[in-house]
Amino acid sequence: MGQRNIIAIALAVFIGLIAVYMANIYFSARETQQEKVAEQNRMARIVVASQELAFGTALSPQNVRFTNWPANSVPTGAFTSIEEATRNRVALRPIVVGEPVLASKVSGTDGRATLSANLPVGQLAFAIPINDVAGVGGFVRPGDVVDVLLTRTIPGEGNQNGDKMTDVLLEAVPVLGIDQVADEKNTQPAIGKTATVQVDTFGAQKLALAMQSGTMSLALRNVADQVTGARKTVTRNDLGGRFFMPSRAARPNNPGAAAALAMAGAARRMAMPSGPSGPAMAPPRPAGPSMTVVRGTRASQEEFIRGY
């Protein structure tokens, strides 16, 4: 009987040890997992904007503050010191409330809000003259995307000053500023005298030559529209209505045209024979484009009036 008790006690102790071992493993795993979660949820203090900061706004303790941010997702260039973030710095891009203040969005300690800081490598800022019409009625604002159109006289001999053509000079060009306004949050329409656009070196050369060759205009496009390609040159012929012949009902409304038609009719009547024995004289040839109109058994020569 004593031996059985000893075996039972030993078995109970063994099972207890196994239970303790398994419990230690379980709680150790839970503790490790909690440590990982705590590490992932560990917060860092970074500087964010407490007010909306427009382009050129000086940073100060009044418009920035600290906030807690997950330590494993702190943005590159974030400031962890308000003193460092506000040391003679200004905003180079609009910053909204609660957005981290990053080194790429503010100037250096020289405190200069230069437009060149926003230019990608290899890109240039070029200013072109505009007005209320060429600037789409003032609706072109910083941050928009436009096409640049050039209207000039058709080159070559025999062309008159009125013979014009229009080409799409550049497509999908970002607008950096209107006059001296470069704030993308300023979306109110405003008529400016110059538009500063972002182009490469070849584009800047084309714009410089176009300023001396004709008149440039801007065409506003959707910022998401990146479709570009060859565009047709538009001339006066593409406008239609190069030649037309007004109806008889419309002729009396134009005194000049009515007088011209009356003189032409008088000349034809004078050229026609006055009687059966009169001389057969041919009517004068039309000076411009003409066509023969047959009304019943009577044929007459009608002239076109050139118009644009």
Long-range contacts (C-beta under 8 A, 24 or more apart in sequence): 39-72, 40-70, 40-72, 41-70, 42-70, 42-71, 42-72, 43-68, 43-69, 43-70, 43-71, 44-68, 44-69, 44-70, 44-71, 44-74, 44-80, 45-69, 45-80, 46-74, 46-75, 46-78, 46-79, 46-80, 46-100, 47-78, 47-79, 47-80, 47-81, 47-82, 47-85, 47-100, 47-101, 48-98, 48-99, 48-100, 48-101, 49-95, 49-96, 49-97, 49-98, 49-99, 49-101, 50-97, 51-97, 52-94, 52-95, 52-96, 52-97, 52-185, 53-91, 53-94, 53-95, 54-91, 54-94, 54-183, 54-185, 54-186, 55-91, 55-92, 55-93, 55-94, 55-113, 55-182, 55-183, 55-184, 56-90, 56-91, 56-113, 56-182, 56-183, 57-90, 57-91, 58-89, 58-90, 58-111, 59-85, 59-86, 59-89, 59-90, 59-91, 59-101, 59-106, 60-86, 61-86, 64-101, 67-98, 69-100, 75-100, 75-102, 76-102, 77-102, 77-103, 77-104, 78-102, 79-103, 92-117, 92-118, 93-118, 93-184, 94-183, 94-184, 94-185, 115-176, 115-177, 115-182, 115-196, 118-176, 118-182, 119-198, 122-200, 122-201, 123-198, 123-199, 123-200, 124-198, 124-199, 124-200, 124-201, 124-203, 124-204, 125-176, 125-196, 125-197, 125-198, 126-196, 126-197, 126-199, 126-203, 126-204, 126-207, 126-208, 127-194, 127-195, 127-196, 127-197, 128-194, 128-195, 128-197, 128-207, 128-211, 128-216, 129-193, 129-194, 129-211, 129-216, 130-192, 130-193, 130-194, 130-195, 130-216, 130-217, 130-218, 131-191, 131-193, 132-191, 133-217, 134-215, 134-216, 134-217, 134-218, 135-178, 135-191, 135-192, 135-195, 135-218, 136-218, 136-219, 136-220, 137-189, 137-191, 138-189, 138-190, 138-191, 138-192, 139-189, 139-220, 140-175, 140-178, 140-195, 140-218, 140-220, 141-175, 141-178, 141-184, 141-186, 141-187, 141-188, 141-189, 141-190, 142-175, 142-176, 142-177, 142-178, 142-181, 142-182, 142-183, 142-184, 142-186, 143-174, 143-175, 143-184, 143-223, 144-174, 144-175, 144-220, 144-223, 145-172, 145-173, 145-174, 145-175, 145-220, 145-221, 145-222, 145-223, 145-225, 146-173, 146-175, 146-195, 146-197, 146-218, 146-219, 146-220, 146-221, 147-171, 147-172, 147-173, 147-218, 147-219, 147-221, 148-173, 148-197, 148-207, 148-210, 148-216, 148-217, 148-218, 148-219, 149-216, 149-217, 149-218, 149-219, 150-210, 150-213, 150-214, 150-215, 150-216, 151-214, 151-215, 151-216, 151-217, 152-213, 152-214, 152-215, 153-214, 154-235, 162-236, 162-308, 163-235, 163-236, 164-235, 164-236, 165-233, 165-234, 165-235, 166-233, 166-234, 167-231, 167-233, 167-234, 168-231, 169-206, 169-207, 169-210, 169-216, 170-197, 170-199, 170-203, 170-206, 170-207, 171-228, 171-231, 172-221, 172-225, 172-226, 172-228, 173-197, 173-198, 173-199, 173-203, 174-198, 236-308, 239-308, 241-307, 241-308, 242-306, 242-307, 242-308, 243-289, 243-304, 243-305, 243-306, 243-307, 244-304, 244-305, 244-307, 245-302, 245-304, 245-305, 246-305, 257-305, 264-303
